[in-house]
Amino acid sequence: MSEHERRRPVGRVKEVTSLSNPLVKDIKALALKKFRDQNNAFMAEGLKLVIDALDLGWEIRTLIFAKAGRGNPAVEKVAARTVAAGGDVLEVSEKVLSSITRRDNPQMVVGVFSQRLVPLKDIRPANRDVWVALDRVRDPGNLGTVIRTVDAVGAKGVILVGDATDPFSLEAVRATMGSIFAVPVARASAEAFLAWRKGFPGLVAGTHLKGAVDYRSVDFSGKPILLVMGNEQQGLPDDLAASCDRLLRIPQAGRADSLNLAVATGVMLFEIRRDALKLEASP
Ligand code: SAM
């Protein structure tokens, strides 16, 4: 075999059409948190996402692509990168891809990656870093949307406090639209978070429906900010609320009691990052 042939991924591609194939069964099992945790792995859908993940240095274990992707130069390139990284490449039928992603019209490409979390002790905020702490976030769509928004405003990352939904579930990863690969995520118990918070060198800004301070009246400039957001049903518990330097409120009109968690986080982040975000100068 020539060097060229050896480097071509096509020869290393396994074709799979059966739903009972053990490789397919293992990948499908990643829909369950138990198996994601056991294997320290998760799935991400879409060619662009997989390319971004590889560019950002995430470890790919398996690339799965639909038959329709055969001959597509971008898919072949990603397949070659997967093989070069020591991963497997599976070419599967549309039926298999639908069952892996639980979607009728699945993306052409799915990647299985190793999970990556940042240890809380390694987070040492400085300068104007902005971190978001989410207390017991329940909804994977909210978590994914917050991760995407953190990415969009150029904040540093997300700390999941207490019993949180899994950032590596298919639904959460989908809602991040790829930002799961760009935004560091840490997990901590409430106790570990409260201990770490004591060393936080800037302003710890909690949000609370009983907050007495209008979020627009606060000077967020020139220091690290830790934005603390409450659980969807219960809001912030007393100990977390007491650990905040300020408890801020977003004024509301109308009949709604509160804002959706991800919306409230977005409103806060755009205010905190107001001075840092600029439209590019028009020509
Ligand atoms: N029933 C909950 C409560 O009593 O707090 C509602 C929680 S709300 C859906 C989720 C989180 O979003 C809140 O804990 C808070 O962090 C934030 N939030 C929502 N609306 C807010 C507002 N108007 N002002 C400040 N924070 C708000």
Residues whose N, C-alpha, C, O or C-beta is under 5 A from the ligand:
A	BS01	SAM	T207 H208 L209 V228 M229 G230 N231 E232 Q233 Q234 G235 L236 L248 R249 I250 S258 L259 N260 L261 A264
